[in-house]
Amino acid sequence: MAFDIDMIKGVYTNMAARVDKAREIVGKPLTLSEKILYSHLWDGTPSKAFIRGKDYVDFAPDRIACQDATAQMALLQFMQAGKAKVAVPTTVHCDHLIQAKEGAAKDLKHANNVSSEVFNFLESVSNKYGIGFWKPGAGIIHQVVLENYAFPGGMMIGTDSHTVNAGGLGMLAIGVGGADAVDVMAGMAWELKFPKLIGVKLTGKLSGWTAPKDVILKVAEILTVKGGTGAIVEYFGPGATSMSCTGKGTICNMGAEIGATTSTFGYDDSMERYLRSTDREDVADAANKIRKYLTADDEVYVNPEAYFDQVIEINLSELGPLLNGPFTPDLSTEVGESMTKKAKENDWPIKVEWGLIGSCTNSSYEDLSRASSIAQQALDKNLKTKAEFGINPGSEQVRYTAERDGILEVFEKLDAKIFTNACGPCIGQWARYSDPKNAPKNSIVHSFNRNFAKRADGNPNTHAFVASPELTAAIAIAGRLDFNPLKDKLINENGEEVMLDEPTGWELPPKGFEVKDNGYLEPEADGSHVQVEVKEDSERLQLLTPFEPIGDSITGAKLLIKAFGKCTTDHISMAGPWLRYRGHLDNISNNTLIGAVNAFNQKTNFVKNQLTGEYGGVPDVQRAYKKAGIKTVVVGDHNYGEGSSREHAAMQPRHLGVAAVIVKSFARIHETNLKKQGMLGLTFDNESDYDLILEDDTFNFLDLNEFAPNKPLTLEVVHADGSKDVITLNHTYNEAQIAWYKEGSALNLIKKQNA
Ligand code: F3S
């Protein structure tokens, strides 16, 4: 069963009563985002109004989706919870670990060879615990979710930033770290700061060369990469309803690029059409019955300034095609002359070498059909394409249907590489160069979402520009960054001047979607007999063992590192080549804090081992302390642990034996992750006490046996000369979180409660 209609009907049954109650409590008409938030409270019917941007609220999401890179540690942790099945419908999608090189057939075979261990692990864990499994080649997580699981008014979380794509079908879908997903899988609530709301009113209508992608490229230009932080972006207005459902998905997808918590659209006819064409008549029927609850209240649309924290208006009739980049998705340039000028001023290579169409952002049937209408013109008008084409269809269903309808053949006639239905070049899984670090300066255009340096091909000199699929196709044909298809002529192989006509395409396949094998594996009803195998000598996977409680007495602890300045989750657990070890806690722990700057010598990965007096790498020194049975403390500056919600940044220090992290202030998600792993995450009561900490210090916690909510802890800092400082440390642990600490981790506690 691809989706659970009974679950969806259950959500809709509750929704009406909960939304009505919320409206009464809030005392004014509600936006769509508020309707979905208030109807998914962990405690059920709303009993109080929440303050946006301030209150932390427990929610009960309807679904979870995980991709193959992040699912490994999430599922390894879930296995610790002692549950027979996941508590809410969950799917795993194998899409990140497939390289794009020669084309789908060979590349998929290669991926199945080199990552078979990971894929087999994910498949067997999914089968055991009732998780739907999408095999490598089945598609990109967010396209598959949109086609199969997203539903108007629903709430989902996913272990990938672009989970937000499902807003195209009227959901609140939010990217989270593995630890949050595990909580929900294990039957716990999911906590989120009640978001602020940004309303985007779309008037007019898209036409000609302008596509939904240009809407979000424009929004990115207006709000910049940080403008959506902590907010849900809600789109509405006649321009919104006139767009296709997958086009809305594109807009929501790139909400991640402006830092938004998520983005969404109200339920409309385009969503109904999409639901019906993707074999979900019953979801469409159910949604139609509560249609007014699946959009904002009418008053909100009349006077949006009264209901949103910020309102932006964009007239789609006046919007032109944009090209954003390089190196940041919010740097917008209109096609044509302004690009000629900007490229010259900034020394961006005008010649375009590749046009890539795909990624979770723009790989729908509509996207491929509109881009192919441009590609077809190259054939019809005898144009030689100047750049190479690479295509990643979003799902096997899209690929199969596009092949049936002759869409892929058009690209193939232009010698395009049809890569696997997977992320490929979008996540650096593109074997473009043998030595990317020393590869030449060049420009590429793609329809993806992210264009940071090295993102696509590992080459820091690749200037990647983001555009709609149809503009990507046109620019690839012209081979110039500043090609303006509305005005510029091209010279064909006969020496004649020709122009490209406006793109055309189909919102949905006229003959319907079709697929032979969509790549989905339904888990067994009772998976209790399924063995999950992880080889003892595996480099990439390691079963977890429960953490031992740190206990209520920490004395004689040594300083591991006093981190200076910024210390993000990337400094604590680096990405890049370490991604390979995401499922092997001991191996990935060899990158613990190697990016943090040691406050005593301003060097990275160079700290004093107090046992020997020698200096060494952080993981090595920490392993020496662990071997000697000595607990350690990490000290940090402000906003420690900012960045991603990666749980590895908490699990690794915990695994290596760090007992406490003491900082001036925490990034909240990291602080919570430390708590979940049964560690102490504490803050200096007096910030300047950070300066008291010296390289050879030893720490004694004086009252940890009285650990209680709202009661600071006292720390004795013993310096090498025997002098002492006694300082106060604050914490934000509540009763439940102290219970996590006492049990060794949140999962240990869940397991105990299940026993
Ligand atoms: Fe994959 Fe790129 Fe989307 S990595 S999930 S296609 S953002």
Boltz pocket constraint, residues with backbone or C-beta under 6 A from the ligand:
constraints:
  - pocket:
      binder: B
      contacts: [[A, 95], [A, 96], [A, 140], [A, 141], [A, 142], [A, 160], [A, 162], [A, 359], [A, 360], [A, 361], [A, 422], [A, 423], [A, 426], [A, 427], [A, 449]]
      max_distance: 6.0
